[in-house]
Each structure stands twice: as structure tokens, then as C-alpha cells.
């Protein structure tokens, strides 16, 4: 089998396995083909030797320096959380209200389904570029050793964690605009934590924020999302009173 054919097969297998989970109708608002296709409109990751890649390298060393700050390192480890159920509790303080399936079912529902939808938009570019992660490139440890083996063969560009974190900040800000500054600060730091932990290049993180924003805009053309968001806002207003 030719090298190109093998690569095409690998990409197809990667897409099918990732899309199958996230594309269940009860979990997402849009399919993988309906969310913005980043392969078409986002630039490809910086090429080794380019000035952009040199910046990525300098940010990798910046991230290692941040690990010397124990509190910041611990924060980066906490923000390695990937599942919505593990992320939501970390956003409650910035949001100004406890978010849970029991106490805020409408808010939790729209956040969960929308974040999973936004995350789906990273699948195609990850499979297409299969960029080597910084800890693999430098053959150095990360802040979360238990995840290194699994992510070694998972593309670095864009960052799925950043897409989720920035997407969650956007969603919660729409529900509670008064908390916008705290939410966006947390959402931004969530992405930087991936650089600090050693799992992503800075350009991965920067691209992910653009991708999350594009998918967030696309969600506003989806009636089920708009209906759920309206219910979430109504629930927030009621609980705030």
C-alpha cells in the first residue's frame, strides 16, 4: 500500500472513532460536517524552522518556567480536566453560581451539549495535521505524566482542551454577562495551562480560541441550541432573584 493511502486510512479511522462518540444526536447540536471546517479556513500549524515555530519554542520554555510557581503548576494540572462534568465545577466561582445537573439542569444541559459540539470542530484538523506535541518533540516530561502515553499519538493542533475551555467561557458569559471578565480570564488561562503543562504549542492554543469562537457563532444558527440557551437564561434569572 502506498504511503499516501496509508495516511488517508489513518485519518479516516481517526475521524470515524472520534466522531462516532461526539456525534450522537442527544449529545451535540451539530454534526462534524456542520461545524466550521478549520482545515479549510485556519492556517496550518507553523513549519519547523519558521519564525512562528521559534515563537512556539520560546513559549514552551516560558511554560516550563511557570511550573516553578507551585500554585500555577497545580492550576495547570487541574485544568487538564477534559470531561464537561470535571470542568464545570472549576467555572462555578467565576460564573457566580453553582452549576450542576441537580441545581441548574437547564444551564448544565446547554453547556454540556454545546461544549461537546464545539469540541467536535477540532477533530478534522487534528487528524489532518497530526502535529507532534511539544513534550514529544523535546522528549521531556509533562505536568500530567498519566496522560502522556495516550496523547503521544493524538494531534497537537488545535488543542481540544482549549477549545472546550474557551467555548465554556463564551457560553457562560452569554448566560451571565456580568461575570464576563472573570469567565474570560479563566477561559484564557485554561488554554495557557496546556502550554505550561507541556502538551501544546502556543500556536495550537491560539488557533483553538479562534475555532471555539467560530463554532460558538455557528451554534447561534441552530434552533435547538437557541431554545436551550433561552431556557438556561430563564433559569439563571429565576435563581438570581
Secondary structure by P-SEA (a helix, b strand, c coil): ccaaaaaaaaaaaaaaaaaaaaacccccccccccccccccccccccccccaaaaaaaaaaaaaaaaccaaaaaaaaaaaccccaaaaaaaacccccccccccccaaaaaaaaaaaaaaaaaaaaaaaacccccccccccccccccccccccccccccccaaaaaaaaaaaaaaaacccaaaaaaaaaaaaaaaaaaaccccaaaaaaaaaaaaaaaaaaaacaaaaaaaaaaaaaaaaaac
